[in-house]
């Protein structure tokens, strides 16, 4: 088995959503697993001084248009969320809690959270929103509530963000393949080429 | 004839260079002309507060790697210039001077300037570098020198930058097709799709 692809994303990142809906099929085509790493861009931006896209003059307005157009280009549903961006620490903790129990289902939860936020306009910033999404996958609300409040789960979340910073992750999505970094949903074609050829 | 594609770029922008080497073939495939608008990103960044990529923590290092990889992906030669980024006001004035005389040759000059800077590592920030490149196209050095010092040419350059700002151009390359903006060399695929389908 080839080494896994590291896939970093923020659950509040539209480009992260777009890449998330494509990365598994792309990886499996080349016999790769995907190791999902939800992160908190807000914490990373504090170290890099970057701003969320909507706050950047001109680029923010362009991005709003580009999110929707890129979704259409990739054949994915997208609706601009009413609240954007949002804090996602609870959603991320829910992911890492489930990952320690059932890694494959944690990926299903990640995709469900992204779809709920970017298609169904469900606000996943608070626990009730995360529970609403998790219920659709048959995840027990009480276990999830205990999980996101578990100190060990909080520590894993913090560690994942710190590791991301140490690896130079500065945006979402950010994919690392055998040490080669790719930033942005618009690098999916280069990722495909890299996987097909082993580097170019 | 369809309306022209507006193509904005900074002569010191690697992604601008990559797009510049592809945009004419792409446009002509769909019976479009390209209207070239060299601009000065430094002046634009003063209004938007943006920083040149090499100055941005983490993103700058990633970008250096991505410039070269994107060039290989697109099948274009690229060598990181010794001096980067550089001021390009003289090169831009040379372009607009020539455009008033011979628009097609002005495009040849733009491509030659970009190739010289990004492949042959010729510093095009000063008049002597611009003259060196222009000579290869048979352009008279004395006429060019007079041209870049012409007040009317300076005014055209200033006006082009101001118009770009007014149109929301915040980066390089920036392409506008029938009112639809596309930022980045990584939007060439979406541009092709847009031209093929009339919008999606």
Interface residues (C-beta under 8 A of the other chain):
Chain A: X47 X48 X49 X50 X56 X57 X58 X59 X61 X62 X65 X66 X69 X70 X72 X73 X168 X170 X171 X181 X183 X184 X186 X187 X189 X190 X193 X200
Chain B: X47 X48 X49 X50 X56 X57 X58 X59 X61 X62 X65 X66 X69 X70 X72 X73 X168 X170 X171 X181 X183 X184 X186 X187 X189 X190 X193 X200
